[in-house]
Amino acid sequence: MKIKESFYMKVAVLKLYGKLMGPPDTDELLNELKSLLEEGFKRIVIDLKHVRWINSVGMGALIKCYNIVRSNEGSFFLADLSPKTRSVMFISQMHRVFQIKETVKEAVKFLNQKG
């Protein structure tokens, strides 16, 4: 998996490419997230548009990311879910846990408007 970082004012976006199915990819994602928090970014968007597949370990990594950001009093959004990722998210009922936006642009706009 490949991760590309982008920054839009107060929001950090992590764009994921490939499969999110376990180590070392999940470890890399968690390390990137922790690094962003250390740099002071508390508004995080995970762009899943290019994630071809996610399994339970990958879903667990997203839950860990969510919990880490929330415990640091931050905001965490998923955006632009690929069809496979969207399917897994709804089958597992995790769409009820995560805040999901249709596009990264929509998530960034919402987070930058927060006080």
N, C-alpha and C positions, 0 to 999 in steps of 0.2 A: 504494500500500500504506500501511496505517496500523500504527503500533506503539504498544502500550500497555505501560507498565512497572508492575510490582507487586513488592513486597518482602515476604519472609517470613523474618524473623530474618536469617540470613546468606545467604539465597538471593535473587537477582534473577531475575524472570521477564519475558521479553519475549514478549508476545502479538502475533502477526502477523495482519493482516487483509488479504485480497485476493490478489494474485498476486506471486510472487517470481520475476521473470523477467529482471532486469538493472537497470542504472542507470535512474533515480536510486534505486530501491528498495533494491537491494543495497548501495549506498553508504550509505544512511541506516541500514541494519541494522548495518553495520560501524562507523559512527560512534557509534551508540547503545551497542554493545558496548564499544568503546574507552573511552567515557565512564564506563561502569559500572566497568570495571577501574581507571580513574583514581580513582574514588570509593572503591575498596577492595573491591568485590564480586568474588570469585573463584569463586563458585558460581553458574553461569548455567543457566537453563532456557529453551529456546525453545519456546513453545507454538504448534503448527502446526494447531490445530483449525480455524481459519478461513482457512487458505491454500487457495484454490481451485485453484491450479496452481503448479507449480514446474518450471523447465526446467534445462538444464545450467549456465547462468550462475547461477541461484539456488542450485543444489546447490553450485557452486563457492564462493559466498558463505558457505554454511553450513560448508564445509570450512575456509575462511579463519577463520571465527569459532572453530571447534574448535581450529585450530592456534594462534591468538592466545591463547585461554584456557589451553590446555595449556602454551604457552611461558611463561606467567605463573604456572605451578604451580597452575592452577585446575581446576575440574571443569565439564564441559559436557554437558548432556543435551538431547535432543529429547523432546517429550512431546505426547500427544494428537494424533497425526498424522491429518489428514483422509484420506478414502479415496483421493483422487488422489495426495496426497503420499506416502502409504504405498505405493501402487503403484509410483511412480517410485523410491522408496527401495529397494524389493525388486528391481525389474527391474535397477537399476544396481548392486545388491549393496552399496550404501552402508549398509545396516542392519548390516553387519559392522564398519563403521568407527565409527559413532556409538553412544553409549549411549542407548537409547530406552526410555522408560517409557510405559505405557498412559495415564496421567493426569498432569496437572501436580501434583496433590496427592501422588501416589506419588513423583514426582521430588523435590519439595520436602522431603518427609518423609525420604527417603533422604539427601539432601544435608545436611539439618540434623542428622542423627544422626552424620555424619562428625566426627571429632575436630578 
